[in-house]
Amino acid sequence: MSTRLEKAILSALIYADIFDYPLTIKEIGKYLIQFKIQSASWRTKFKITAKDLEFIKYKNSFYYLIGRENIIKTRREREQWSVEKIKKADKISHILKFIPTVRLIGITGALAVNNSKEEDDIDLLIITKRGLLWTTRFLVTIICELINVRRRPDDKETNNKICLNMFLDEDHLSIPSKERDLFSAHEVLQMRPVYNKDKTYEKFLQENLWVREYLPNGLNIKNQKSSASWRIKSTIKKSKILLPFIEKVLKNFQLWYMENRRTTEVISDEVIRFHPEDARVWVMKKYKQKVSSYFLP
């Protein structure tokens, strides 16, 4: 690789290739790794540069690594499978938004970029009112159980099930320093809000400006449409004395319930993150291996 742009282009395609995901020129611009676009005419420069890269091919508006033309078909298929899942996520969000302590509901993972497999579940991130993370999780979980959409740890059939894999307190939106890497930067930028109360999504992005270190062109903070308020303010106000007590009771109950089920989850009063496997580990390992195979430093 002779230029920084060449390295950035190839690195972006290598990362996307891990997920069988070819990129459009617009997506490459957004996900260029550690390369800041300085000119509006960068596309012309990109096309000239891409032609000189022997490892990159182009077809049907997509760029991909040589020998990986088949992932164009894969992406198209997954886009179709994602349509129904997005509709279901929207439908569930319309129910969950009635919980007064929910501030944001976001789609994460493969579905956030329409890249879900047919058998995949639906990963949701929930941001909660400050100090009421455990109460919110309890209410969200109960509702998803009642309407029979929640994915349980021992479920064999996960297609279109709702995986409540992350809850964040609205005062603790920044990704921890030890977890800030290329994987997390992608996850932050790809998160797809389906319910956004009081500009919580914008606050989430502002708290994670560090992503620019890895993906300097991806963060474009705009005022998303803020969802209508469903909170009953008088009820919340009257309940302020009781809420800390309720939060403590529901926290203790949930910790007791999950006591014999815990493995590698992250659990605190600011964040609850459940996932059977930490994708960061295998994704970053594979990325580094692929980068090395293309002789990138």
C-alpha positions in Angstrom: 0.0 0.0 0.0 1.5 3.3 -1.1 -0.9 5.9 0.2 -3.0 6.4 3.3 -6.2 6.5 1.2 -5.4 3.1 -0.3 -4.9 1.7 3.1 -8.1 3.3 4.4 -10.2 1.9 1.5 -8.9 -1.6 1.7 -9.2 -1.6 5.5 -12.9 -0.5 5.3 -13.6 -3.3 2.8 -11.7 -5.9 4.9 -13.8 -5.0 8.0 -17.1 -5.2 6.0 -16.0 -8.4 4.4 -16.0 -10.1 7.8 -19.8 -9.7 7.7 -20.2 -10.6 4.1 -21.1 -7.0 3.3 -19.9 -5.3 0.1 -19.9 -1.5 0.3 -21.3 1.3 -1.9 -19.0 4.3 -2.6 -21.1 6.3 -0.1 -20.6 3.6 2.6 -16.9 3.5 2.0 -16.7 7.2 2.5 -18.5 6.9 5.8 -16.4 4.0 7.0 -13.0 4.9 5.8 -10.7 3.9 8.7 -8.5 6.6 10.2 -8.7 8.8 7.0 -10.5 12.1 7.1 -12.1 13.2 3.8 -11.0 16.8 3.2 -12.6 17.5 -0.2 -16.0 17.2 -1.8 -14.3 15.8 -4.9 -13.0 12.8 -3.0 -15.2 10.4 -5.0 -13.2 11.2 -8.2 -10.0 10.5 -6.4 -11.4 7.4 -4.8 -12.5 5.9 -8.2 -9.0 6.5 -9.6 -7.4 5.0 -6.5 -9.7 2.0 -6.5 -8.9 1.1 -10.1 -5.2 0.8 -9.1 -5.9 -1.6 -6.2 -5.5 -5.1 -7.3 -7.4 -6.5 -4.3 -10.6 -4.6 -5.0 -13.4 -5.3 -7.5 -16.6 -3.4 -8.5 -20.0 -4.7 -9.7 -23.6 -3.5 -9.5 -22.7 -0.4 -7.4 -20.8 -2.5 -4.8 -17.1 -2.7 -4.0 -15.7 -5.9 -2.5 -12.5 -7.8 -2.1 -11.3 -9.9 -5.0 -12.9 -13.3 -5.1 -15.8 -12.3 -3.0 -18.4 -11.3 -5.7 -20.8 -13.8 -4.1 -21.4 -11.5 -1.1 -23.4 -9.1 -3.4 -26.1 -11.7 -3.6 -25.8 -12.4 0.1 -26.3 -8.7 0.9 -29.4 -8.6 -1.3 -30.9 -11.6 0.4 -30.3 -10.3 3.9 -31.8 -7.0 2.9 -35.0 -8.8 2.1 -34.9 -10.8 5.4 -34.3 -7.6 7.3 -37.5 -5.9 6.1 -39.8 -8.0 8.2 -37.5 -7.8 11.2 -37.4 -4.0 11.0 -41.2 -3.9 10.8 -41.4 -6.1 13.9 -38.9 -3.9 15.8 -41.0 -0.9 15.0 -44.1 -2.6 16.1 -42.6 -3.6 19.5 -41.1 -0.2 20.0 -44.6 1.4 19.6 -45.6 -0.7 22.6 -42.5 -0.2 24.7 -42.5 3.6 24.3 -45.5 3.8 26.6 -43.2 2.9 29.5 -42.5 6.3 31.0 -38.9 5.5 31.8 -37.8 4.6 28.3 -35.7 7.3 26.6 -34.5 5.5 23.5 -35.0 2.2 21.7 -32.4 1.4 19.1 -31.8 -1.5 16.7 -28.2 -2.8 16.9 -26.1 -5.5 15.3 -26.5 -6.8 11.8 -30.2 -5.7 11.5 -29.1 -2.0 12.0 -27.6 -2.2 8.5 -30.1 -4.5 7.0 -27.7 -7.4 7.1 -29.6 -10.0 9.1 -29.7 -13.7 8.3 -33.1 -15.3 8.1 -32.7 -17.1 11.5 -31.4 -14.0 13.3 -33.1 -12.4 16.3 -33.6 -8.6 16.8 -31.1 -6.9 19.1 -32.4 -3.8 20.9 -30.6 -1.2 22.9 -32.7 0.6 25.5 -31.7 3.9 27.1 -33.5 4.6 30.4 -34.4 7.5 32.6 -31.5 8.2 35.1 -31.6 6.1 38.2 -34.3 3.7 36.8 -32.4 1.2 34.7 -33.5 -1.9 36.7 -37.1 -0.7 36.8 -37.1 -0.1 33.1 -35.6 -3.5 32.3 -38.2 -5.2 34.5 -41.1 -3.5 32.7 -39.6 -4.0 29.2 -38.9 -7.7 29.9 -42.4 -8.3 31.3 -44.1 -6.7 28.3 -42.0 -8.7 25.9 -42.8 -11.9 27.8 -46.5 -11.1 27.8 -46.6 -10.6 24.0 -44.3 -13.7 23.5 -41.5 -12.0 21.6 -38.6 -12.1 24.1 -35.7 -14.3 23.3 -34.7 -16.4 26.2 -31.2 -17.8 26.9 -32.2 -21.4 26.1 -34.3 -20.7 23.0 -33.4 -22.8 20.0 -35.6 -20.9 17.6 -34.5 -17.2 17.6 -35.9 -16.0 14.3 -37.5 -12.5 14.9 -37.3 -12.8 18.7 -36.5 -9.7 20.6 -33.1 -9.8 22.3 -32.9 -7.2 25.1 -29.1 -7.3 25.1 -28.3 -3.8 26.4 -29.7 -1.2 28.8 -28.0 2.1 29.4 -28.8 4.8 32.0 -29.2 8.2 30.2 -26.4 9.7 32.4 -23.9 7.0 31.4 -24.0 6.9 27.6 -20.2 6.9 26.9 -18.6 3.6 25.9 -15.9 2.7 28.5 -12.4 3.6 27.5 -11.2 0.0 27.6 -13.9 -0.9 25.0 -13.2 1.9 22.5 -12.0 0.3 19.3 -13.0 -0.1 15.7 -15.7 -2.6 16.5 -17.4 -0.3 19.1 -17.0 2.7 16.8 -19.0 0.8 14.1 -21.6 -0.3 16.6 -22.1 3.3 17.8 -22.5 4.7 14.3 -24.7 1.9 13.0 -27.2 1.9 15.9 -30.6 2.7 14.4 -33.0 4.6 16.7 -36.6 3.7 16.3 -37.8 5.7 19.3 -36.0 8.8 20.4 -37.2 10.8 23.4 -35.8 14.2 24.4 -33.0 14.0 21.8 -31.4 11.1 23.7 -29.9 9.8 20.4 -28.1 13.0 19.9 -26.8 12.9 23.5 -25.6 9.4 22.9 -23.6 10.5 19.9 -22.2 13.5 21.7 -21.0 11.3 24.5 -19.1 9.1 22.0 -17.2 11.6 19.9 -14.2 9.3 20.3 -15.4 7.3 17.4 -13.8 9.9 15.1 -10.5 8.4 16.0 -11.4 5.3 14.1 -14.1 6.5 11.7 -13.6 10.2 11.2 -16.2 10.6 8.5 -19.0 8.6 10.1 -20.3 10.9 12.8 -22.8 13.5 11.5 -24.9 14.6 14.4 -28.3 15.9 13.2 -31.4 16.6 15.1 -33.4 13.4 14.7 -37.2 13.6 14.9 -37.9 13.4 18.6 -40.8 11.1 19.5 -43.9 12.4 21.2 -44.0 12.2 24.9 -46.2 9.5 26.5 -45.1 10.2 30.0 -47.7 11.1 32.6 -45.7 13.8 34.3 -48.0 14.2 37.3 -47.8 10.5 38.1 -44.0 10.5 37.8 -43.8 13.5 40.1 -45.9 12.0 42.7 -43.9 8.8 42.5 -40.5 10.3 43.1 -40.4 9.3 46.7 -41.3 5.7 45.8 -39.2 5.3 42.7 -35.8 4.7 44.5 -37.4 2.1 46.7 -39.0 0.4 43.7 -35.7 0.5 41.8 -33.9 -1.2 44.6 -36.5 -3.9 45.0 -36.6 -4.7 41.3 -32.8 -4.7 41.1 -32.5 -7.2 44.0 -35.2 -9.4 42.5 -33.5 -9.5 39.0 -30.1 -10.1 40.5 -31.5 -13.0 42.5 -33.3 -14.4 39.4 -30.1 -14.3 37.2 -27.8 -15.5 40.0 -27.3 -19.0 38.6 -27.5 -17.8 34.9 -24.7 -15.3 34.8 -21.6 -15.8 32.7 -19.7 -13.0 31.0 -22.4 -10.3 31.3 -21.7 -6.7 32.3 -24.1 -5.7 35.1 -24.2 -2.5 37.1 -26.6 0.4 38.0 -25.5 2.2 34.8 -25.3 -0.5 32.2 -26.7 -4.0 31.8 -25.3 -5.9 28.8 -26.3 -9.5 28.1 -24.8 -11.4 25.2 -23.7 -15.1 25.1 -20.6 -14.2 23.1 -18.6 -11.0 23.0 -18.5 -10.3 19.3 -15.7 -7.8 19.7 -13.2 -10.6 20.5 -13.7 -12.6 17.3 -14.4 -9.7 15.0 -11.2 -7.8 16.0 -9.1 -11.0 15.9 -10.4 -11.8 12.4 -9.9 -8.2 11.2 -6.3 -8.1 12.3 -5.6 -11.5 10.6 -7.1 -10.3 7.4 -5.3 -7.0 7.5 -2.0 -8.9 8.0 -2.8 -11.1 5.0 -3.0 -8.0 2.8 0.4 -6.7 4.1 -1.1 -3.7 5.9 0.8 -2.4 8.9 
